[in-house]
Amino acid sequence: MPVGVLTNVCAVFIGTFIGGLIKKVLPKHLMEELPKVFGICSVTIGLMSVIQVKTLPMVIMAIILGFVIGELCHLYDHVHDIFAFLLDKLPFHMEGNQEEYMHLYLLVVLMFSMSGMGLFGALTEGMSGDASVLISKSVLDFFTAVLFGAALGYAQSLICVPQLLILLACFFLAKAILPFVSATMIADFKACGGVITMITGLTVSKILDVRAMNLVPALILVMPFVGLYAMI
């Protein structure tokens, strides 16, 4: 039973609706400044994953090649179009500039669905049954969901769908891939996710302007790269 996965998704779902409810009572200047603070918090979380890296050259190579693949495949544009279509068909309201809204929306998708801590937590729970990583993450995600729920509205609840699917996939695949992965590969996978989390946080804080969604292919590349490096 994926207790940690379900707890994490429920935390985001509940936080989103609380954020939507308190949206009108929060001061505008607070709404403008808080994302910057949460962005820096994301950088800190990502950094904690990155410092556990074992094979830095392979992680860097995965990030670079993954980003190139994402850019060439126009991954950001495709995901953008899918969510824009769904939000247009569903009874959700996008406020302000639609492109700015969607840019933040996709960053939040990454933060909840593909962070290093989240993916690592789902793999850990699937391999050992230990849900502590995801339950700890749920506390932070709840408050993050309240904040961005106030900014994005109830439309943010749609993010729970890819979050659930991705974390469940990691959970159920964990035992299947367990015989083929080493502790080094798992640590470097987490570090790769940490880099993506850092870049996402810096983009939310408006320190960088990166289409971070295009980094997702790096998560697929990093384990094979580390495995090949170990064989050399």
N, C-alpha and C positions, 0 to 999 in steps of 0.2 A: 504493500500500500504506500503510494508516494505522498506521505503525510507532509513532508517539507515542501514539495512542489505545490500541493493544494493550499497549504498555509500561505505561501508566498503570493500565489495568485489572488487568494481571498483578501490579503492585506492590501494589494493594489486596488482591487475592486471596491472595497469598503472605503479606502482612503480617497479614491476618485469621487465618490458620491458625497463624502464629507466636504471635500474641496469645492465641489459644485454648489453645495448648500451655503457655504460661508463666503462664496465668491463676492457677493454684493456688500459684505460688511468689512472686507479687508481694504485698507487704504491703498490707493493706486501706487504711491511711492514705495510701499512695502512690496507690492506685487512685482515692481520693476527691479528691486534690489535683491530679493530673496533667491531668484534663480542663479544669480552670480555666486551666492554663498553655497548653494547646493551644488553648483558646478565645481567649485573648489573642493567640496567634500568628496565628490566623485573622483577628482584627481587624486585625493589622498587614498581613497579605497583602491583605485587602480594601482597606485604606487606600492601599496602593501602587497599586491599580487606580483608586481614586476620584480620586486627585490628577491623573490624566491626563484628567479630564473636560473636554469642550469646550463642551457646551451644558447647563449645570447645571439651568436651569429645566425642561427637557424630561425630564431624568433624574429629577428630583424628582417631576414630574407622573406619569411612568410608574410610579414606586414607589408613590405614593399611590393612583392609579387601579387599578394592578395588585393592590394589597393589598385594595382594596374589592371588586374582582371575585372575588379568591380567597376572601374572607370570604363574599360573597353566594352563591358557588357551592359553599361548604363543601368547598373543595379539600383542606384538611388532613384533614377527616373521611373523605373518599373514599379518599385515599391511605393513611391510617391503617387503614381497614377492609380494603383490598386486602392490605397487608403483614401485618396481623394474621391474616387468613384463610390466607395462604400459609404463614406461620410455624406456624400451628396444624396445617396439613395435612402439612407437611414435618417430618422428624425432628430438629427443633431445640428447644432448651430455653430458655424465657424465665425468668430468675431475678428474684426480688423482686417489687415492685409492677409489674403488667403495664402500667398507664398510664404510669408513669415510664419504664419500659423502652422503650415505643413512642415516647414523646416524644423520648428521646435517639436512638432508632433513626432517626426521621424527620429529625432534625437532621444525623445522619451521612450519610443519603441525600443531603441538600442539599450537604453539604460535599464529597462525592466526585463527585456527578453534575452539579451546577449551579453550581459556583463560577465567578466571573468569569474566573479564570485558566484553568480547565479548558475552558470554552466558547470563550474567546478562542484558546487553544492549538489546539483542534480546528479552528476556523475558519482559523487561520493555516496549519496543516498542509494543510488542504484547498485553500487558495488558492495556496500557494507551495511546498508540500512540506517546509517547515521544521518539524521535529518537536521543536526544542530547548525550546520552552516547556513542552510536555507531558512531555518527559523530565526536565526540571528539577523539574516539579511531582511527578513520580513518586517522587522521592527523599523529599520531604516527606510525600506520601501514604502511602508505605510505613511510616514511623514512626507516622503518625497511625493507620493501620490496625492496627498492632500494639497501640497503646494502647486504641483502642476495641474491637478484637477481644478484648482481655482483659476488657473491661467487658460487651460484648454477646455474646461467644461466637462459635461458628462460624456462627450465624445471620446474622452480618454479611456473609458471603460472598454472600448473595442480592442485596446492594446492587450487586454487580458487573454484574448483568443490566441494570437501568435505566441504570447508568453507561455500559456498552458501547453500548446503544441510543441514548442521547442524544448521546454524543460522536461516534458513527458518523454520526448524522443531521447533526450540524454539519459533519463532515468532507465528506460527500458533497453537502450542499447548498451548501457554500462556493463552488464554482465557478459554480453556477447563480445565486447571488445577487450574485456579484462585480461584474457590470456595473451593478447597481442600488444599490450601497452606496459610501459615501465613507469616507475615513480618519476623519472626524469621527464618523460613525455607528458605526464599529467601536470607536473609543475610548470613546464614550458607552455602547455595549453592554457593554464591559468594565467601565466604571465602575458601571453598574447592577448587574452581577453582583458587583462589589466591595462595594456597599452590602449586598446580600443576604448575602455572606460575613461582613461585619462584624456584622450583626444575628445571624446564626447563631452566630458566635463569642461574642458577648455573652450569648446565651441559653445556650450550653453552659457558660459561666463562671458562670451564674446571676446575672448582673448585670441582664439583662432577662428577661422571660417573654413571648416573642412566638411565635405559631404561624407560624414563618418560611416554611413551605411555601406559605402563602397569598400570598407575595410573587412566586412564580414567573411569574404572568401579566405582570409588569412586563418580563420579558425579551422577551416577544413585542411589547409596546407600544413599547419605547424607540426602536427603529430607525425605525419609521414616524413617531413624534413628531418625532424629530430631522430626518428628511427633510422633513416639512411645515414645520417651523420655518425650514429653510434656504430654502424657497420663498417665505416671507413677505417 
